[in-house]
Amino acid sequence: MRIIIPFAILLLLFSKVTHGQTLVVNVDIQGNNRTRKAFIEKIIRLKTGMKLDSSLIEQDIYRLKRLPSVSHAYFQVSRVKEGEAYHVVYGIEENFTCIPFASVYTTTNDEFAYRVGLQEFNALGNNIILGGFYQKDIFDSYAFHVRAPYLFGKRLGMAWSYQNLTTQEPVFLDAGIADYRYNNESFEVLGLYQFGLRHNLEMGITLFTEDYQYLFGSTAPSVPQSLKVDKYSYKLHYSYDAIRYHYQYLSGFKNAINVQYVLSANEQQLPEFIIGFNDFTFFKRVGRKGNWANRLRLGLASNLKTPFAPFAVDNNLNIRGVGNTVDRGTAAIVFNTEYRHTLLDKDWFVLQSNIFVDGGSWRNPGGDFSDFGDNQNLRIYPGVGIRLIHKHIFNAIFRIDYGHGITIDSSMGIVFGIGQYF
């Protein structure tokens, strides 16, 4: 007869394990229709023949829940006959992972723009991510990417991407605003490494060409109307991820550090510079249906006095409702906080409301840190939104947010997107 042991009793049992007892005679996987069993067996730590260990099971379930192909994971432990041998089952509920996506927005000139694409998050049943998109934002753009975090085992992987992105970008001069045709063509290779359960490291290099071509607007003698520079950058990304997932609900925190050292093939055209930012996100469950979400971003770059400063003030990046690339800076402080409340939760569908406040300030190119307190740079935008969520399709969250500024020279606007804002 098999006896299903509750988790609390299992913890007590584990604490009293003595030498040579409570061996695992079998680890079984169930519910994996599209994810390969061999892949799951590769990334879990509990193996046949090991002692029963609650910490290993807890880590394995946590790791499985974080896979794009898994919407939920659980386990069962049963005693085999009358001995001290146990049978362990890991069960998963899979996401649908081949997902088309589309976003609609307005350009800097309030023209119609869109992006359409397709991503597969579980290619070959190994949680390899393949994707690409086409974008029409006045000009045509496209990109492709491959990400295989478990390519060489449970810890080591690689990622590749190619991008040819062309947009019309405002450049802020003392005499006014100029519009440039901006093209960025890049190829990137990254090595991915996971150490520990929550630590992730990415390192690599990006080769890219930036091409600015003047279209119309203000001019300045010191600002070229045509600029094309070959560049390369060394990238480092480190994150500590302690977020726990339960369908649409998140709890815990994550901290991510991104640093780039950018060099130009022609230092006379553009000197080398460093750019980095840190994202701290914190989530807390509120009752049964609420979720409080927060993000603090601190960004800093070499303080070059250039109209092509790296940190943009933009609807889709940091301040909902502010508009598309309305300002630039060489340092940034951004804080986003929102309360998400589940209005409807069915077997596969979730309707979620959202109340938020986005705020931030920027350092002017060539300026100093006192710029953060300048009323012209400070922006605060409260707003409301709604989320339409499919529980069994990875990242299938369609969001609509309306932000309304309350600081000087504010605007208002609606922002559409796929996935939570942060």
Secondary structure, DSSP 4 states (H G I P E B T S, - for coil): ---BPPHHHHHHHHHT--TT-SEEEEEEEES-SSS-HHHHHHH----TTSBP-HHHHHHHHHHHHTSTTEEEEEEEEEE-TTSSEEEEEEEEEEPB-EEEEEEEEE-TTS-EEEEEEEEEEEETTTTEEEEEEEEESSSEEEEEEEEETTTTSSSEEEEEEEEEEEEEEEEEETTEEEEEEEEEEEEEEEEEEEETTTEEEEEEEEEEEEEEEEEEE---TTS-SEEEEEEEEEEEEEEEE--EEETTEEEEEEEEEEEEEEEES-TTTS--EEEEEEEEEEEEEETTTEEEEEEEEEEEE-----TT-SEEE-TTTT-TTS-SS-EEESEEEEEEEEEEEEEEE-SSEEEEEEEEEEEEEEEPTT--GGGGG-TTT-EEEEEEEEEEEETTBTT-EEEEEEEE--STT--EEEEEEES---
